[in-house]
Amino acid sequence: MALLIKLEKYEQELKWLALVLGIFSTMAIIQDWHRLSMFVSLPFCIIWTYCAWLHAERQLKYINILFTLLYDYGITRYYFFA
């Protein structure tokens, strides 16, 4: 929990990083690089989950946790079954 509070001062930088990751993920989808999109989207979701946790935005937090679990599933499936 202390680490989460320490990262609070970097929230704006994390949001910019999430924006770049979101753009890169979108480009990966457009280029049919779907596996790369999963790997880029996972940190995007983790950043937004963290930012939602800082501001008690319950709906945003749970939506991003759901997507994080889906990306975890996809990445795990890729490594073990592809």
PDB file of N, CA, C and O in Angstrom:
ATOM      1  N   MET A   1       0.828  -1.202   0.000  1.00  0.00           N
ATOM      2  CA  MET A   1       0.000   0.000   0.000  1.00  0.00           C
ATOM      3  C   MET A   1       0.869   1.262   0.000  1.00  0.00           C
ATOM      4  O   MET A   1       0.529   2.260  -0.635  1.00  0.00           O
ATOM      5  N   ALA A   2       1.985   1.202   0.715  1.00  0.00           N
ATOM      6  CA  ALA A   2       2.879   2.362   0.777  1.00  0.00           C
ATOM      7  C   ALA A   2       3.441   2.681  -0.603  1.00  0.00           C
ATOM      8  O   ALA A   2       3.646   3.846  -0.944  1.00  0.00           O
ATOM      9  N   LEU A   3       3.691   1.630  -1.402  1.00  0.00           N
ATOM     10  CA  LEU A   3       4.197   1.841  -2.757  1.00  0.00           C
ATOM     11  C   LEU A   3       3.167   2.584  -3.608  1.00  0.00           C
ATOM     12  O   LEU A   3       3.522   3.451  -4.407  1.00  0.00           O
ATOM     13  N   LEU A   4       1.901   2.241  -3.432  1.00  0.00           N
ATOM     14  CA  LEU A   4       0.846   2.927  -4.185  1.00  0.00           C
ATOM     15  C   LEU A   4       0.816   4.413  -3.864  1.00  0.00           C
ATOM     16  O   LEU A   4       0.650   5.246  -4.754  1.00  0.00           O
ATOM     17  N   ILE A   5       0.977   4.734  -2.607  1.00  0.00           N
ATOM     18  CA  ILE A   5       0.969   6.137  -2.196  1.00  0.00           C
ATOM     19  C   ILE A   5       2.206   6.858  -2.718  1.00  0.00           C
ATOM     20  O   ILE A   5       2.124   8.021  -3.111  1.00  0.00           O
ATOM     21  N   LYS A   6       3.350   6.181  -2.726  1.00  0.00           N
ATOM     22  CA  LYS A   6       4.581   6.802  -3.234  1.00  0.00           C
ATOM     23  C   LYS A   6       4.468   7.109  -4.725  1.00  0.00           C
ATOM     24  O   LYS A   6       5.017   8.104  -5.199  1.00  0.00           O
ATOM     25  N   LEU A   7       3.761   6.263  -5.459  1.00  0.00           N
ATOM     26  CA  LEU A   7       3.603   6.471  -6.902  1.00  0.00           C
ATOM     27  C   LEU A   7       2.605   7.573  -7.239  1.00  0.00           C
ATOM     28  O   LEU A   7       2.514   8.006  -8.388  1.00  0.00           O
ATOM     29  N   GLU A   8       1.861   8.023  -6.237  1.00  0.00           N
ATOM     30  CA  GLU A   8       0.838   9.043  -6.480  1.00  0.00           C
ATOM     31  C   GLU A   8       1.415  10.308  -7.108  1.00  0.00           C
ATOM     32  O   GLU A   8       0.758  10.948  -7.930  1.00  0.00           O
ATOM     33  N   LYS A   9       2.628  10.668  -6.729  1.00  0.00           N
ATOM     34  CA  LYS A   9       3.221  11.885  -7.293  1.00  0.00           C
ATOM     35  C   LYS A   9       3.561  11.732  -8.772  1.00  0.00           C
ATOM     36  O   LYS A   9       3.836  12.725  -9.445  1.00  0.00           O
ATOM     37  N   TYR A  10       3.548  10.496  -9.291  1.00  0.00           N
ATOM     38  CA  TYR A  10       3.824  10.246 -10.702  1.00  0.00           C
ATOM     39  C   TYR A  10       2.552   9.956 -11.507  1.00  0.00           C
ATOM     40  O   TYR A  10       2.619   9.455 -12.629  1.00  0.00           O
ATOM     41  N   GLU A  11       1.408  10.273 -10.926  1.00  0.00           N
ATOM     42  CA  GLU A  11       0.141   9.941 -11.574  1.00  0.00           C
ATOM     43  C   GLU A  11       0.022  10.539 -12.974  1.00  0.00           C
ATOM     44  O   GLU A  11      -0.395   9.844 -13.900  1.00  0.00           O
ATOM     45  N   GLN A  12       0.374  11.798 -13.147  1.00  0.00           N
ATOM     46  CA  GLN A  12       0.232  12.429 -14.461  1.00  0.00           C
ATOM     47  C   GLN A  12       1.154  11.771 -15.487  1.00  0.00           C
ATOM     48  O   GLN A  12       0.756  11.560 -16.633  1.00  0.00           O
ATOM     49  N   GLU A  13       2.371  11.451 -15.085  1.00  0.00           N
ATOM     50  CA  GLU A  13       3.293  10.757 -15.997  1.00  0.00           C
ATOM     51  C   GLU A  13       2.770   9.371 -16.360  1.00  0.00           C
ATOM     52  O   GLU A  13       2.892   8.934 -17.505  1.00  0.00           O
ATOM     53  N   LEU A  14       2.184   8.679 -15.375  1.00  0.00           N
ATOM     54  CA  LEU A  14       1.605   7.364 -15.645  1.00  0.00           C
ATOM     55  C   LEU A  14       0.442   7.464 -16.631  1.00  0.00           C
ATOM     56  O   LEU A  14       0.268   6.597 -17.487  1.00  0.00           O
ATOM     57  N   LYS A  15      -0.346   8.522 -16.506  1.00  0.00           N
ATOM     58  CA  LYS A  15      -1.457   8.712 -17.449  1.00  0.00           C
ATOM     59  C   LYS A  15      -0.948   8.970 -18.865  1.00  0.00           C
ATOM     60  O   LYS A  15      -1.538   8.485 -19.830  1.00  0.00           O
ATOM     61  N   TRP A  16       0.137   9.726 -18.999  1.00  0.00           N
ATOM     62  CA  TRP A  16       0.721   9.948 -20.321  1.00  0.00           C
ATOM     63  C   TRP A  16       1.262   8.638 -20.894  1.00  0.00           C
ATOM     64  O   TRP A  16       1.103   8.355 -22.082  1.00  0.00           O
ATOM     65  N   LEU A  17       1.902   7.845 -20.032  1.00  0.00           N
ATOM     66  CA  LEU A  17       2.387   6.537 -20.467  1.00  0.00           C
ATOM     67  C   LEU A  17       1.225   5.653 -20.906  1.00  0.00           C
ATOM     68  O   LEU A  17       1.324   4.949 -21.911  1.00  0.00           O
ATOM     69  N   ALA A  18       0.129   5.689 -20.160  1.00  0.00           N
ATOM     70  CA  ALA A  18      -1.056   4.913 -20.533  1.00  0.00           C
ATOM     71  C   ALA A  18      -1.599   5.369 -21.886  1.00  0.00           C
ATOM     72  O   ALA A  18      -2.039   4.544 -22.687  1.00  0.00           O
ATOM     73  N   LEU A  19      -1.571   6.665 -22.143  1.00  0.00           N
ATOM     74  CA  LEU A  19      -2.021   7.174 -23.438  1.00  0.00           C
ATOM     75  C   LEU A  19      -1.159   6.618 -24.563  1.00  0.00           C
ATOM     76  O   LEU A  19      -1.679   6.165 -25.583  1.00  0.00           O
ATOM     77  N   VAL A  20       0.155   6.649 -24.379  1.00  0.00           N
ATOM     78  CA  VAL A  20       1.064   6.108 -25.402  1.00  0.00           C
ATOM     79  C   VAL A  20       0.818   4.618 -25.591  1.00  0.00           C
ATOM     80  O   VAL A  20       0.779   4.139 -26.725  1.00  0.00           O
ATOM     81  N   LEU A  21       0.653   3.879 -24.498  1.00  0.00           N
ATOM     82  CA  LEU A  21       0.374   2.449 -24.597  1.00  0.00           C
ATOM     83  C   LEU A  21      -0.958   2.193 -25.305  1.00  0.00           C
ATOM     84  O   LEU A  21      -1.068   1.262 -26.103  1.00  0.00           O
ATOM     85  N   GLY A  22      -1.961   3.012 -25.018  1.00  0.00           N
ATOM     86  CA  GLY A  22      -3.257   2.872 -25.683  1.00  0.00           C
ATOM     87  C   GLY A  22      -3.164   3.106 -27.179  1.00  0.00           C
ATOM     88  O   GLY A  22      -3.768   2.378 -27.967  1.00  0.00           O
ATOM     89  N   ILE A  23      -2.412   4.113 -27.566  1.00  0.00           N
ATOM     90  CA  ILE A  23      -2.224   4.393 -28.998  1.00  0.00           C
ATOM     91  C   ILE A  23      -1.466   3.244 -29.655  1.00  0.00           C
ATOM     92  O   ILE A  23      -1.833   2.794 -30.740  1.00  0.00           O
ATOM     93  N   PHE A  24      -0.408   2.772 -28.998  1.00  0.00           N
ATOM     94  CA  PHE A  24       0.376   1.665 -29.546  1.00  0.00           C
ATOM     95  C   PHE A  24      -0.464   0.396 -29.658  1.00  0.00           C
ATOM     96  O   PHE A  24      -0.350  -0.342 -30.637  1.00  0.00           O
ATOM     97  N   SER A  25      -1.305   0.141 -28.660  1.00  0.00           N
ATOM     98  CA  SER A  25      -2.190  -1.021 -28.691  1.00  0.00           C
ATOM     99  C   SER A  25      -3.176  -0.925 -29.850  1.00  0.00           C
ATOM    100  O   SER A  25      -3.437  -1.915 -30.534  1.00  0.00           O
ATOM    101  N   THR A  26      -3.717   0.258 -30.066  1.00  0.00           N
ATOM    102  CA  THR A  26      -4.645   0.465 -31.182  1.00  0.00           C
ATOM    103  C   THR A  26      -3.950   0.238 -32.514  1.00  0.00           C
ATOM    104  O   THR A  26      -4.512  -0.388 -33.413  1.00  0.00           O
ATOM    105  N   MET A  27      -2.729   0.744 -32.643  1.00  0.00           N
ATOM    106  CA  MET A  27      -1.977   0.525 -33.882  1.00  0.00           C
ATOM    107  C   MET A  27      -1.671  -0.965 -34.080  1.00  0.00           C
ATOM    108  O   MET A  27      -1.693  -1.461 -35.207  1.00  0.00           O
ATOM    109  N   ALA A  28      -1.387  -1.673 -32.987  1.00  0.00           N
ATOM    110  CA  ALA A  28      -1.125  -3.108 -33.091  1.00  0.00           C
ATOM    111  C   ALA A  28      -2.368  -3.855 -33.578  1.00  0.00           C
ATOM    112  O   ALA A  28      -2.260  -4.797 -34.364  1.00  0.00           O
ATOM    113  N   ILE A  29      -3.534  -3.441 -33.118  1.00  0.00           N
ATOM    114  CA  ILE A  29      -4.780  -4.069 -33.583  1.00  0.00           C
ATOM    115  C   ILE A  29      -4.990  -3.773 -35.064  1.00  0.00           C
ATOM    116  O   ILE A  29      -5.339  -4.671 -35.830  1.00  0.00           O
ATOM    117  N   ILE A  30      -4.784  -2.536 -35.469  1.00  0.00           N
ATOM    118  CA  ILE A  30      -4.962  -2.148 -36.873  1.00  0.00           C
ATOM    119  C   ILE A  30      -4.014  -2.938 -37.775  1.00  0.00           C
ATOM    120  O   ILE A  30      -4.381  -3.308 -38.890  1.00  0.00           O
ATOM    121  N   GLN A  31      -2.803  -3.194 -37.297  1.00  0.00           N
ATOM    122  CA  GLN A  31      -1.802  -3.913 -38.088  1.00  0.00           C
ATOM    123  C   GLN A  31      -1.933  -5.441 -37.959  1.00  0.00           C
ATOM    124  O   GLN A  31      -1.101  -6.177 -38.490  1.00  0.00           O
ATOM    125  N   ASP A  32      -2.960  -5.914 -37.264  1.00  0.00           N
ATOM    126  CA  ASP A  32      -3.175  -7.351 -37.020  1.00  0.00           C
ATOM    127  C   ASP A  32      -2.069  -7.991 -36.195  1.00  0.00           C
ATOM    128  O   ASP A  32      -1.723  -9.154 -36.404  1.00  0.00           O
ATOM    129  N   TRP A  33      -1.521  -7.238 -35.267  1.00  0.00           N
ATOM    130  CA  TRP A  33      -0.540  -7.768 -34.328  1.00  0.00           C
ATOM    131  C   TRP A  33      -1.252  -7.995 -32.985  1.00  0.00           C
ATOM    132  O   TRP A  33      -0.907  -7.375 -31.979  1.00  0.00           O
ATOM    133  N   HIS A  34      -2.233  -8.876 -32.986  1.00  0.00           N
ATOM    134  CA  HIS A  34      -3.114  -9.025 -31.832  1.00  0.00           C
ATOM    135  C   HIS A  34      -2.388  -9.483 -30.569  1.00  0.00           C
ATOM    136  O   HIS A  34      -2.736  -9.055 -29.469  1.00  0.00           O
ATOM    137  N   ARG A  35      -1.393 -10.341 -30.714  1.00  0.00           N
ATOM    138  CA  ARG A  35      -0.660 -10.780 -29.521  1.00  0.00           C
ATOM    139  C   ARG A  35       0.114  -9.618 -28.904  1.00  0.00           C
ATOM    140  O   ARG A  35       0.137  -9.464 -27.683  1.00  0.00           O
ATOM    141  N   LEU A  36       0.737  -8.813 -29.734  1.00  0.00           N
ATOM    142  CA  LEU A  36       1.451  -7.638 -29.223  1.00  0.00           C
ATOM    143  C   LEU A  36       0.476  -6.692 -28.519  1.00  0.00           C
ATOM    144  O   LEU A  36       0.804  -6.078 -27.503  1.00  0.00           O
ATOM    145  N   SER A  37      -0.709  -6.593 -29.073  1.00  0.00           N
ATOM    146  CA  SER A  37      -1.725  -5.737 -28.460  1.00  0.00           C
ATOM    147  C   SER A  37      -2.034  -6.172 -27.032  1.00  0.00           C
ATOM    148  O   SER A  37      -2.226  -5.326 -26.159  1.00  0.00           O
ATOM    149  N   MET A  38      -2.085  -7.477 -26.785  1.00  0.00           N
ATOM    150  CA  MET A  38      -2.338  -7.978 -25.425  1.00  0.00           C
ATOM    151  C   MET A  38      -1.233  -7.549 -24.471  1.00  0.00           C
ATOM    152  O   MET A  38      -1.500  -7.122 -23.347  1.00  0.00           O
ATOM    153  N   PHE A  39       0.008  -7.665 -24.928  1.00  0.00           N
ATOM    154  CA  PHE A  39       1.136  -7.332 -24.059  1.00  0.00           C
ATOM    155  C   PHE A  39       1.207  -5.830 -23.773  1.00  0.00           C
ATOM    156  O   PHE A  39       1.672  -5.428 -22.707  1.00  0.00           O
ATOM    157  N   VAL A  40       0.758  -5.014 -24.699  1.00  0.00           N
ATOM    158  CA  VAL A  40       0.765  -3.564 -24.504  1.00  0.00           C
ATOM    159  C   VAL A  40      -0.448  -3.121 -23.690  1.00  0.00           C
ATOM    160  O   VAL A  40      -0.360  -2.179 -22.903  1.00  0.00           O
ATOM    161  N   SER A  41      -1.562  -3.790 -23.876  1.00  0.00           N
ATOM    162  CA  SER A  41      -2.793  -3.404 -23.185  1.00  0.00           C
ATOM    163  C   SER A  41      -2.772  -3.762 -21.702  1.00  0.00           C
ATOM    164  O   SER A  41      -3.417  -3.090 -20.897  1.00  0.00           O
ATOM    165  N   LEU A  42      -2.051  -4.796 -21.336  1.00  0.00           N
ATOM    166  CA  LEU A  42      -1.996  -5.191 -19.928  1.00  0.00           C
ATOM    167  C   LEU A  42      -1.437  -4.071 -19.044  1.00  0.00           C
ATOM    168  O   LEU A  42      -2.080  -3.725 -18.053  1.00  0.00           O
ATOM    169  N   PRO A  43      -0.266  -3.485 -19.356  1.00  0.00           N
ATOM    170  CA  PRO A  43       0.194  -2.380 -18.500  1.00  0.00           C
ATOM    171  C   PRO A  43      -0.736  -1.168 -18.564  1.00  0.00           C
ATOM    172  O   PRO A  43      -0.865  -0.439 -17.580  1.00  0.00           O
ATOM    173  N   PHE A  44      -1.386  -0.944 -19.713  1.00  0.00           N
ATOM    174  CA  PHE A  44      -2.373   0.129 -19.834  1.00  0.00           C
ATOM    175  C   PHE A  44      -3.471  -0.056 -18.780  1.00  0.00           C
ATOM    176  O   PHE A  44      -3.819   0.885 -18.067  1.00  0.00           O
ATOM    177  N   CYS A  45      -4.010  -1.269 -18.689  1.00  0.00           N
ATOM    178  CA  CYS A  45      -5.068  -1.540 -17.712  1.00  0.00           C
ATOM    179  C   CYS A  45      -4.569  -1.426 -16.276  1.00  0.00           C
ATOM    180  O   CYS A  45      -5.283  -0.935 -15.401  1.00  0.00           O
ATOM    181  N   ILE A  46      -3.357  -1.878 -16.040  1.00  0.00           N
ATOM    182  CA  ILE A  46      -2.807  -1.797 -14.681  1.00  0.00           C
ATOM    183  C   ILE A  46      -2.645  -0.338 -14.252  1.00  0.00           C
ATOM    184  O   ILE A  46      -2.949   0.012 -13.112  1.00  0.00           O
ATOM    185  N   ILE A  47      -2.171   0.505 -15.156  1.00  0.00           N
ATOM    186  CA  ILE A  47      -2.024   1.933 -14.840  1.00  0.00           C
ATOM    187  C   ILE A  47      -3.375   2.548 -14.522  1.00  0.00           C
ATOM    188  O   ILE A  47      -3.506   3.278 -13.539  1.00  0.00           O
ATOM    189  N   TRP A  48      -4.383   2.263 -15.340  1.00  0.00           N
ATOM    190  CA  TRP A  48      -5.696   2.856 -15.098  1.00  0.00           C
ATOM    191  C   TRP A  48      -6.373   2.292 -13.862  1.00  0.00           C
ATOM    192  O   TRP A  48      -7.140   2.995 -13.204  1.00  0.00           O
ATOM    193  N   THR A  49      -6.103   1.033 -13.536  1.00  0.00           N
ATOM    194  CA  THR A  49      -6.615   0.476 -12.275  1.00  0.00           C
ATOM    195  C   THR A  49      -6.007   1.237 -11.107  1.00  0.00           C
ATOM    196  O   THR A  49      -6.710   1.600 -10.164  1.00  0.00           O
ATOM    197  N   TYR A  50      -4.702   1.479 -11.169  1.00  0.00           N
ATOM    198  CA  TYR A  50      -4.017   2.222 -10.110  1.00  0.00           C
ATOM    199  C   TYR A  50      -4.588   3.636  -9.973  1.00  0.00           C
ATOM    200  O   TYR A  50      -4.861   4.091  -8.862  1.00  0.00           O
ATOM    201  N   CYS A  51      -4.767   4.329 -11.102  1.00  0.00           N
ATOM    202  CA  CYS A  51      -5.300   5.696 -11.043  1.00  0.00           C
ATOM    203  C   CYS A  51      -6.722   5.710 -10.500  1.00  0.00           C
ATOM    204  O   CYS A  51      -7.095   6.622  -9.762  1.00  0.00           O
ATOM    205  N   ALA A  52      -7.511   4.717 -10.854  1.00  0.00           N
ATOM    206  CA  ALA A  52      -8.878   4.630 -10.316  1.00  0.00           C
ATOM    207  C   ALA A  52      -8.843   4.347  -8.820  1.00  0.00           C
ATOM    208  O   ALA A  52      -9.692   4.836  -8.074  1.00  0.00           O
ATOM    209  N   TRP A  53      -7.871   3.563  -8.381  1.00  0.00           N
ATOM    210  CA  TRP A  53      -7.737   3.259  -6.959  1.00  0.00           C
ATOM    211  C   TRP A  53      -7.397   4.515  -6.166  1.00  0.00           C
ATOM    212  O   TRP A  53      -7.864   4.691  -5.041  1.00  0.00           O
ATOM    213  N   LEU A  54      -6.584   5.387  -6.753  1.00  0.00           N
ATOM    214  CA  LEU A  54      -6.209   6.624  -6.061  1.00  0.00           C
ATOM    215  C   LEU A  54      -7.419   7.513  -5.784  1.00  0.00           C
ATOM    216  O   LEU A  54      -7.487   8.179  -4.751  1.00  0.00           O
ATOM    217  N   HIS A  55      -8.351   7.518  -6.696  1.00  0.00           N
ATOM    218  CA  HIS A  55      -9.471   8.455  -6.594  1.00  0.00           C
ATOM    219  C   HIS A  55     -10.795   7.773  -6.280  1.00  0.00           C
ATOM    220  O   HIS A  55     -11.856   8.378  -6.433  1.00  0.00           O
ATOM    221  N   ALA A  56     -10.741   6.521  -5.843  1.00  0.00           N
ATOM    222  CA  ALA A  56     -11.923   5.759  -5.444  1.00  0.00           C
ATOM    223  C   ALA A  56     -12.987   5.721  -6.542  1.00  0.00           C
ATOM    224  O   ALA A  56     -14.183   5.801  -6.258  1.00  0.00           O
ATOM    225  N   GLU A  57     -12.553   5.600  -7.777  1.00  0.00           N
ATOM    226  CA  GLU A  57     -13.490   5.470  -8.894  1.00  0.00           C
ATOM    227  C   GLU A  57     -13.785   3.984  -9.069  1.00  0.00           C
ATOM    228  O   GLU A  57     -13.128   3.281  -9.837  1.00  0.00           O
ATOM    229  N   ARG A  58     -14.787   3.537  -8.335  1.00  0.00           N
ATOM    230  CA  ARG A  58     -15.067   2.118  -8.223  1.00  0.00           C
ATOM    231  C   ARG A  58     -15.354   1.445  -9.564  1.00  0.00           C
ATOM    232  O   ARG A  58     -14.802   0.383  -9.851  1.00  0.00           O
ATOM    233  N   GLN A  59     -16.207   2.050 -10.383  1.00  0.00           N
ATOM    234  CA  GLN A  59     -16.565   1.421 -11.656  1.00  0.00           C
ATOM    235  C   GLN A  59     -15.350   1.283 -12.570  1.00  0.00           C
ATOM    236  O   GLN A  59     -15.130   0.218 -13.147  1.00  0.00           O
ATOM    237  N   LEU A  60     -14.565   2.341 -12.707  1.00  0.00           N
ATOM    238  CA  LEU A  60     -13.377   2.307 -13.555  1.00  0.00           C
ATOM    239  C   LEU A  60     -12.385   1.264 -13.053  1.00  0.00           C
ATOM    240  O   LEU A  60     -11.761   0.558 -13.845  1.00  0.00           O
ATOM    241  N   LYS A  61     -12.246   1.176 -11.740  1.00  0.00           N
ATOM    242  CA  LYS A  61     -11.318   0.217 -11.146  1.00  0.00           C
ATOM    243  C   LYS A  61     -11.732  -1.210 -11.506  1.00  0.00           C
ATOM    244  O   LYS A  61     -10.897  -2.001 -11.946  1.00  0.00           O
ATOM    245  N   TYR A  62     -12.991  -1.541 -11.329  1.00  0.00           N
ATOM    246  CA  TYR A  62     -13.435  -2.914 -11.581  1.00  0.00           C
ATOM    247  C   TYR A  62     -13.457  -3.265 -13.061  1.00  0.00           C
ATOM    248  O   TYR A  62     -13.201  -4.412 -13.427  1.00  0.00           O
ATOM    249  N   ILE A  63     -13.755  -2.305 -13.907  1.00  0.00           N
ATOM    250  CA  ILE A  63     -13.696  -2.553 -15.350  1.00  0.00           C
ATOM    251  C   ILE A  63     -12.263  -2.868 -15.761  1.00  0.00           C
ATOM    252  O   ILE A  63     -12.035  -3.805 -16.525  1.00  0.00           O
ATOM    253  N   ASN A  64     -11.305  -2.111 -15.273  1.00  0.00           N
ATOM    254  CA  ASN A  64      -9.909  -2.352 -15.616  1.00  0.00           C
ATOM    255  C   ASN A  64      -9.371  -3.623 -14.981  1.00  0.00           C
ATOM    256  O   ASN A  64      -8.511  -4.278 -15.571  1.00  0.00           O
ATOM    257  N   ILE A  65      -9.844  -3.991 -13.807  1.00  0.00           N
ATOM    258  CA  ILE A  65      -9.455  -5.275 -13.219  1.00  0.00           C
ATOM    259  C   ILE A  65      -9.964  -6.407 -14.101  1.00  0.00           C
ATOM    260  O   ILE A  65      -9.245  -7.380 -14.329  1.00  0.00           O
ATOM    261  N   LEU A  66     -11.191  -6.297 -14.601  1.00  0.00           N
ATOM    262  CA  LEU A  66     -11.735  -7.308 -15.503  1.00  0.00           C
ATOM    263  C   LEU A  66     -10.874  -7.442 -16.757  1.00  0.00           C
ATOM    264  O   LEU A  66     -10.522  -8.554 -17.151  1.00  0.00           O
ATOM    265  N   PHE A  67     -10.533  -6.317 -17.383  1.00  0.00           N
ATOM    266  CA  PHE A  67      -9.697  -6.366 -18.584  1.00  0.00           C
ATOM    267  C   PHE A  67      -8.296  -6.895 -18.271  1.00  0.00           C
ATOM    268  O   PHE A  67      -7.717  -7.617 -19.082  1.00  0.00           O
ATOM    269  N   THR A  68      -7.746  -6.547 -17.109  1.00  0.00           N
ATOM    270  CA  THR A  68      -6.441  -7.067 -16.710  1.00  0.00           C
ATOM    271  C   THR A  68      -6.484  -8.590 -16.615  1.00  0.00           C
ATOM    272  O   THR A  68      -5.568  -9.269 -17.077  1.00  0.00           O
ATOM    273  N   LEU A  69      -7.542  -9.123 -16.018  1.00  0.00           N
ATOM    274  CA  LEU A  69      -7.678 -10.578 -15.923  1.00  0.00           C
ATOM    275  C   LEU A  69      -7.825 -11.216 -17.297  1.00  0.00           C
ATOM    276  O   LEU A  69      -7.269 -12.286 -17.547  1.00  0.00           O
ATOM    277  N   LEU A  70      -8.566 -10.574 -18.184  1.00  0.00           N
ATOM    278  CA  LEU A  70      -8.717 -11.111 -19.540  1.00  0.00           C
ATOM    279  C   LEU A  70      -7.390 -11.105 -20.293  1.00  0.00           C
ATOM    280  O   LEU A  70      -7.066 -12.075 -20.978  1.00  0.00           O
ATOM    281  N   TYR A  71      -6.622 -10.029 -20.173  1.00  0.00           N
ATOM    282  CA  TYR A  71      -5.305  -9.988 -20.817  1.00  0.00           C
ATOM    283  C   TYR A  71      -4.364 -11.012 -20.193  1.00  0.00           C
ATOM    284  O   TYR A  71      -3.591 -11.649 -20.909  1.00  0.00           O
ATOM    285  N   ASP A  72      -4.413 -11.184 -18.865  1.00  0.00           N
ATOM    286  CA  ASP A  72      -3.611 -12.225 -18.210  1.00  0.00           C
ATOM    287  C   ASP A  72      -3.956 -13.601 -18.770  1.00  0.00           C
ATOM    288  O   ASP A  72      -3.068 -14.400 -19.064  1.00  0.00           O
ATOM    289  N   TYR A  73      -5.244 -13.868 -18.913  1.00  0.00           N
ATOM    290  CA  TYR A  73      -5.696 -15.138 -19.486  1.00  0.00           C
ATOM    291  C   TYR A  73      -5.154 -15.311 -20.908  1.00  0.00           C
ATOM    292  O   TYR A  73      -4.630 -16.372 -21.246  1.00  0.00           O
ATOM    293  N   GLY A  74      -5.277 -14.282 -21.734  1.00  0.00           N
ATOM    294  CA  GLY A  74      -4.813 -14.357 -23.112  1.00  0.00           C
ATOM    295  C   GLY A  74      -3.308 -14.577 -23.213  1.00  0.00           C
ATOM    296  O   GLY A  74      -2.846 -15.367 -24.036  1.00  0.00           O
ATOM    297  N   ILE A  75      -2.551 -13.883 -22.381  1.00  0.00           N
ATOM    298  CA  ILE A  75      -1.095 -14.023 -22.397  1.00  0.00           C
ATOM    299  C   ILE A  75      -0.695 -15.404 -21.896  1.00  0.00           C
ATOM    300  O   ILE A  75       0.190 -16.036 -22.472  1.00  0.00           O
ATOM    301  N   THR A  76      -1.329 -15.875 -20.838  1.00  0.00           N
ATOM    302  CA  THR A  76      -1.056 -17.220 -20.324  1.00  0.00           C
ATOM    303  C   THR A  76      -1.385 -18.273 -21.370  1.00  0.00           C
ATOM    304  O   THR A  76      -0.620 -19.214 -21.578  1.00  0.00           O
ATOM    305  N   ARG A  77      -2.521 -18.111 -22.024  1.00  0.00           N
ATOM    306  CA  ARG A  77      -2.926 -19.043 -23.080  1.00  0.00           C
ATOM    307  C   ARG A  77      -1.918 -19.029 -24.230  1.00  0.00           C
ATOM    308  O   ARG A  77      -1.594 -20.075 -24.791  1.00  0.00           O
ATOM    309  N   TYR A  78      -1.434 -17.861 -24.571  1.00  0.00           N
ATOM    310  CA  TYR A  78      -0.448 -17.731 -25.639  1.00  0.00           C
ATOM    311  C   TYR A  78       0.835 -18.496 -25.302  1.00  0.00           C
ATOM    312  O   TYR A  78       1.374 -19.214 -26.144  1.00  0.00           O
ATOM    313  N   TYR A  79       1.318 -18.338 -24.073  1.00  0.00           N
ATOM    314  CA  TYR A  79       2.580 -18.983 -23.687  1.00  0.00           C
ATOM    315  C   TYR A  79       2.446 -20.504 -23.524  1.00  0.00           C
ATOM    316  O   TYR A  79       3.378 -21.241 -23.848  1.00  0.00           O
ATOM    317  N   PHE A  80       1.317 -20.971 -23.033  1.00  0.00           N
ATOM    318  CA  PHE A  80       1.197 -22.389 -22.735  1.00  0.00           C
ATOM    319  C   PHE A  80       0.489 -23.212 -23.796  1.00  0.00           C
ATOM    320  O   PHE A  80       0.646 -24.432 -23.837  1.00  0.00           O
ATOM    321  N   PHE A  81      -0.294 -22.561 -24.661  1.00  0.00           N
ATOM    322  CA  PHE A  81      -1.077 -23.323 -25.636  1.00  0.00           C
ATOM    323  C   PHE A  81      -0.848 -22.923 -27.083  1.00  0.00           C
ATOM    324  O   PHE A  81      -1.466 -23.495 -27.981  1.00  0.00           O
ATOM    325  N   ALA A  82       0.016 -21.966 -27.327  1.00  0.00           N
ATOM    326  CA  ALA A  82       0.243 -21.535 -28.724  1.00  0.00           C
ATOM    327  C   ALA A  82       1.432 -22.243 -29.328  1.00  0.00           C
ATOM    328  O   ALA A  82       1.768 -22.006 -30.489  1.00  0.00           O
TER     329      ALA A  82
END
